[in-house]
Amino acid sequence: MQFPRFRRSDKGSYELLPTDSVSAVKVFKRSGMARPCKLLASILVVASLCINFFFIFASAPPPVPPPEPEPQPHNPDLRPNPVDRYQALHHFPVIDEAWGHVPLNRKEHAVVTVLTDDAFASAVATLGHSIRKANITARLIMLYLPEFVSETSLCVATASGFVPQPVPRIAPPEGVNGHFAETFTKLHMWKLDQKGVKSLVYLDADTLVRRNFDELFSLPFNFAAVPDVYLDDRGFTLGFNSGIMYIRPSTAVYEDMVAKIYTADYPRWEADQAFLNIYFGNEVIRLPYAYNGNLAMKWRAGRMWKETQNEQRIVHFTLTKPFVGEGYSAIPIEDMEKHVMEVADQSWEGAFGKEMRWWREMFSEMRQEFGEELNLCYHRSRSQWLP
């Protein structure tokens, strides 16, 4: 049953509404209600669409980033060797898992570095912090040349734990590259047997420790190092890099080496590295690349670098150094973090940005943890007060 519908007339009385749909629409339009209803309907439609889009995108999984391109050698024309043709076939750890952790006497082992230039003071402090963070079971000893290192730099370099040990200069033979003129100073570490050190790991100041390497202190050999890598056609060589070495100190060996520095036949411009390669060439134990993450490896064999990251113990900033300016100039400690990022973006096509950020993060942690000691270093010298 359909009930009749009414509307109020202009005269105030009610009249019967038309029952057919066409007439009803006409009445509705005359009543002035069509426009507000259209607006309300539009609002409802827009609101419905917004709600639907919200739930669709809110519930959708985040976009998956595209995979990183497979790293390739920067110079494919170089003569390849097995490392250049690296394939991820070997997935076993560098250290035998059954080896465990051999208890060490901290006094009998040491991590040693050398400071011969004020510009490397912040680097040594950062290195010291990275060693402590990796829980290395060894003493920290820093050999330094008093005539080349200021009191402030000595204070900064030792803030994170290195114990300073002054040593006399070992004059280089003629023909040594000027920048490497003082590197023969590191030979003094062979005399640390006089300090009770039975084994040591030498690290250049431009290195950063990423993982514990206590296993090295138990090696029975007298000398070990990691094979070097070059960007030219020499590539991965049998010769080792002297920036990271394992040594059993011996004063007798030291005296023998110093006696032969000036008479041995080796390329003098390569300084201590060339000499040590000649001296230990037939008996050096070659360590895995995990103990010397030379940046040249990443540039030349990016695939190997990527696949061996989890085993990497030490990073070596050979091709570019995050902590010095042009001409190896010193960077003020308060400007260091900004400088590191500039170097990361501008040098080597930004290829080492990730590693530069590793160094910056370690430097920032060091500065935060040892801020009081660093402030005292500058306060004592009256040169500046850190913010």
Rosetta blueprint (number, residue, H / E / L):
1 M L
2 Q L
3 F L
4 P L
5 R L
6 F E
7 R E
8 R E
9 S L
10 D L
11 K L
12 G L
13 S L
14 Y E
15 E E
16 L E
17 L L
18 P L
19 T L
20 D L
21 S H
22 V H
23 S H
24 A H
25 V H
26 K H
27 V H
28 F H
29 K H
30 R H
31 S L
32 G L
33 M L
34 A H
35 R H
36 P H
37 C H
38 K H
39 L H
40 L H
41 A H
42 S H
43 I H
44 L H
45 V H
46 V H
47 A H
48 S H
49 L H
50 C H
51 I H
52 N H
53 F H
54 F H
55 F H
56 I H
57 F H
58 A H
59 S H
60 A L
61 P L
62 P L
63 P L
64 V L
65 P L
66 P L
67 P L
68 E L
69 P L
70 E L
71 P L
72 Q L
73 P L
74 H L
75 N L
76 P L
77 D L
78 L L
79 R L
80 P L
81 N L
82 P L
83 V L
84 D L
85 R L
86 Y L
87 Q L
88 A L
89 L L
90 H L
91 H L
92 F L
93 P L
94 V L
95 I L
96 D L
97 E L
98 A L
99 W L
100 G L
101 H L
102 V L
103 P L
104 L L
105 N L
106 R H
107 K H
108 E H
109 H E
110 A E
111 V E
112 V E
113 T E
114 V E
115 L E
116 T L
117 D L
118 D H
119 A H
120 F H
121 A H
122 S H
123 A H
124 V H
125 A H
126 T H
127 L H
128 G H
129 H H
130 S H
131 I H
132 R H
133 K H
134 A L
135 N L
136 I L
137 T L
138 A L
139 R E
140 L E
141 I E
142 M E
143 L E
144 Y E
145 L L
146 P L
147 E L
148 F L
149 V L
150 S L
151 E H
152 T H
153 S H
154 L H
155 C H
156 V H
157 A H
158 T L
159 A L
160 S L
161 G L
162 F L
163 V E
164 P E
165 Q E
166 P E
167 V L
168 P L
169 R L
170 I L
171 A L
172 P L
173 P L
174 E L
175 G L
176 V L
177 N L
178 G H
179 H H
180 F H
181 A L
182 E L
183 T H
184 F H
185 T H
186 K H
187 L H
188 H H
189 M H
190 W H
191 K H
192 L H
193 D H
194 Q H
195 K H
196 G L
197 V L
198 K L
199 S E
200 L E
201 V E
202 Y E
203 L E
204 D L
205 A L
206 D L
207 T E
208 L E
209 V E
210 R L
211 R L
212 N L
213 F L
214 D H
215 E H
216 L H
217 F H
218 S H
219 L L
220 P L
221 F L
222 N L
223 F E
224 A E
225 A E
226 V E
227 P E
228 D E
229 V E
230 Y L
231 L L
232 D L
233 D L
234 R L
235 G L
236 F E
237 T E
238 L E
239 G E
240 F E
241 N E
242 S E
243 G E
244 I E
245 M E
246 Y E
247 I E
248 R L
249 P L
250 S L
251 T H
252 A H
253 V H
254 Y H
255 E H
256 D H
257 M H
258 V H
259 A H
260 K H
261 I L
262 Y L
263 T L
264 A L
265 D L
266 Y L
267 P L
268 R H
269 W H
270 E H
271 A H
272 D H
273 Q H
274 A H
275 F H
276 L H
277 N H
278 I H
279 Y H
280 F L
281 G L
282 N L
283 E L
284 V L
285 I E
286 R E
287 L L
288 P L
289 Y H
290 A H
291 Y H
292 N L
293 G E
294 N E
295 L H
296 A H
297 M H
298 K H
299 W H
300 R H
301 A L
302 G H
303 R H
304 M H
305 W H
306 K H
307 E H
308 T L
309 Q H
310 N H
311 E H
312 Q L
313 R L
314 I E
315 V E
316 H E
317 F L
318 T L
319 L L
320 T L
321 K L
322 P L
323 F L
324 V E
325 G L
326 E H
327 G H
328 Y H
329 S L
330 A E
331 I L
332 P L
333 I H
334 E H
335 D H
336 M H
337 E H
338 K H
339 H H
340 V H
341 M H
342 E H
343 V H
344 A H
345 D H
346 Q H
347 S L
348 W H
349 E H
350 G H
351 A L
352 F L
353 G H
354 K H
355 E H
356 M H
357 R H
358 W H
359 W H
360 R H
361 E H
362 M H
363 F H
364 S H
365 E H
366 M H
367 R H
368 Q H
369 E H
370 F L
371 G H
372 E H
373 E H
374 L H
375 N H
376 L H
377 C H
378 Y H
379 H H
380 R H
381 S H
382 R L
383 S L
384 Q L
385 W L
386 L L
387 P L
